Every structure is written in structure tokens, then in C-alpha cells.
Amino acid sequence: MHSIMIQTRLLTLPHGITLSCRMAGDERRPVLMFLHGFPEAAFVWDGLLEHFAQPENGGYFCIAPNLRGFEQSSAPPDATAYRAKHLVQDIAALIARIAPGGQLEALVAHDWGGAVAWSVAATMPQLMKKLAIINSPHPGTFLRELQHSPAQQASSAYMNFLIRPDAEALLAADDFRRLWQFLTNGKDPQGSGVSAWLTEDVKDQYRAVWNAGLTGGCNLYRASPLRPPRPHDPAAAAVTLPSELLTVLLPTLVLWAMDDIALPPALIAGLEAYVPNMQLEKIPGASHWIVHEQPALVARMLQGFLSQS
């Protein structure tokens, strides 16, 4: 094993957005990019950056940007600046800047990062050779379930909390009590049965990100209509998505933790209609936070996928 250093750099893109990026490995090598979700940040990928930068694991140049609004990345104040088209523009511009030939070996994404990755893969497939998604619903199946499944509407009810104008203050209250409950699937983070991964050091990393600001994360939800409908807010009920935004022809790995309480397995039903070149791996006993819970398993499955010709 070689000693791998993770560096943080601020990269300003041609359209004026700056992304704070964590990176590891030789910048001349093929690139793996990792996109995080909410309420996370780029640091959650550190173990995988170190793993895949190792020569024996491919020797990739690994980069994990903080999405706009997170950590030290640009945080436009207007919620409309967090619409999908702007997030996609950020990632496309970052790929053009850092990837040899303008193409990633693979884009790996979780949660909100996956929402961006699905869109990039559908609309600009030339930017990557492969796509890997970890518990992030495809927009086609997510829209279907939000429109027709009371169970998914209940599981996603938290989205309508996160668009409240006082969401940031409520999330920050009592040392971020509600956010810890997100990460522990509703359990008391000080109680028994909480995953061993949520150490004091990890909590401090999360606190640093959350103290930098929560508005960017909440604005992702404010800008998106893919939320459960309510009597005064049609949300997902008023949405239609064109097929060119839904079809992904790239080789795609989907890792799905089956105990995800917000994103139940119904979301992977029918996925092959949108992603015909898909390898689907269902992982029992894992939650939405599988990258934290089982990093070695995630690394092994990604390694196998990357090694396929």
C-alpha cells in the first residue's frame, strides 16, 4: 500500500461557480468522480478516494466535489440556482476541466449526487465511460412512486419539511438533533443500536460542514418539484419528464441497500426499462448510509464493475 494524501482544492469553473474538491492520486491518470448527497459532503468519500488512488486498485485520479451550497463551494442565495440544470452544468464543467479527453472512467454517486449523475448520464453520456449509483432513485421510478405510492409519499414526507423557510434553524437546533436522526434512521444518536461508524471524529466532520451552512442543502429540495404532493402544492403530481431525460444507455452499476427507510426497494422495480445496460446489486441489512456502514463492500463491488471490459 502506498501512502495516499487527500488534498482539498478550490476549482473555479468558467461559469463562475467554485467547487471545493477533495482529491487523491496522480492527476495524469484516468479519473473517477464521486458525488455526495444531503446532509453529507465530499468527505464521506475519503476512504474510496484513498482506495482507488492506490496503484494496485487502478491508480485512478479520484475527485469528490462538494456540490454548490455545501462546505466551501459557491452558495448562490436564490433557491432557483439549485435546479437540476445548474447542478448538471457544474459537474459537466468540472469534468471538462479535470478529465483527460473530457471523459471520466466512471461517475459514482449517492443520494442527491445520484440525482445529478442520472441527469448527466442521460443527457451527456460522452462525459463518462460508466456510471455507478448508490441508493439514489432514478427520476422515472421516483416520479412514478411519488405520484402513485402512498408508502413512498410517506417515506419522502421529510422533503416537505426541508423546504420550510425555517428549516435551517430547526435542523441546527439542539446540536443538529434532527440531522443526527437522519443519519441514524430516527434513532437516538446517543442510544444503543446506533451504527458504529458514527464516531466522535465523524460527527465533528459533519458539524464542520453543517456549521458552514445548511441553506444550500435545503435549497436542493426547494428547487425540485420531485416531492410528495400536498393539497396546496401539486409538487410531483404536476411533473412530466421527457424520455431523453430518463434513458441511460451507459454500463451502469446500481447498488441498493435494502433497508433504506426513505428510498424503499419499490424504486428499483422497472428500472431496467430506463437503464438497459444495468448491473443491479441488492444489499440486505444495509441502510441509506451504506457508504459509511460497509465501505469495504462498496469498494469491492465498484472494483469489480470497473474491471469489466
MOZIUR-V16068 format. One record per backbone hydrogen bond with DSSP energy under -0.5 kcal/mol. CO is the residue of the C=O (numbers start at 0). NH is the residue of the N-H. If there is no record, write none. Layout:
# MOZIUR-V16068
co = <CO,CO>
nh = <NH,NH>
This chain:
# MOZIUR-V16068
co = <1,2,4,6,8,8,9,10,10,12,16,17,18,18,19,20,21,22,23,24,25,29,30,30,31,32,34,40,41,42,44,44,45,46,47,48,49,50,51,53,53,54,59,60,61,62,63,64,64,66,68,69,73,77,78,79,82,82,83,84,85,86,87,88,89,90,91,92,93,94,98,99,103,104,105,105,106,107,108,109,110,110,111,112,113,114,115,116,117,118,119,123,124,126,128,129,130,131,132,132,133,134,137,138,139,140,141,142,143,144,147,148,149,150,151,153,155,156,156,157,157,158,160,163,165,166,167,168,170,171,172,175,176,177,178,179,180,181,183,187,190,194,196,198,199,200,201,202,203,204,205,206,207,208,209,213,214,215,216,216,217,217,218,219,220,224,226,229,232,233,234,235,241,242,242,246,247,250,251,252,252,253,253,254,254,255,256,258,263,264,265,267,269,270,270,273,275,276,277,278,278,279,280,281,282,282,285,286,288,288,289,291,293,294,295,296,297,298,299,300,301,302,303,304>
nh = <3,4,6,22,10,20,11,12,18,15,12,73,10,20,65,8,63,6,61,26,28,60,104,105,62,107,109,43,44,45,47,48,49,50,51,52,53,53,59,56,58,57,61,31,23,33,21,35,66,69,215,72,68,80,81,82,85,86,87,88,89,90,91,92,93,94,95,96,97,98,101,102,128,129,32,107,131,34,133,112,113,114,115,116,117,118,119,120,121,122,123,126,127,103,250,106,252,108,134,254,110,110,141,142,143,144,145,146,147,148,149,152,153,154,155,156,158,159,160,160,161,162,163,166,169,170,171,172,178,175,176,179,180,181,182,183,185,184,186,190,193,197,198,202,203,204,205,206,207,208,209,210,211,212,212,217,218,219,219,220,220,221,222,223,223,226,235,232,229,236,237,238,244,245,246,248,276,130,278,132,254,255,280,134,256,282,259,260,266,267,268,270,272,273,274,247,277,251,279,253,280,281,255,283,257,285,258,289,291,292,293,294,297,298,299,300,301,302,303,304,305,306,307,307>
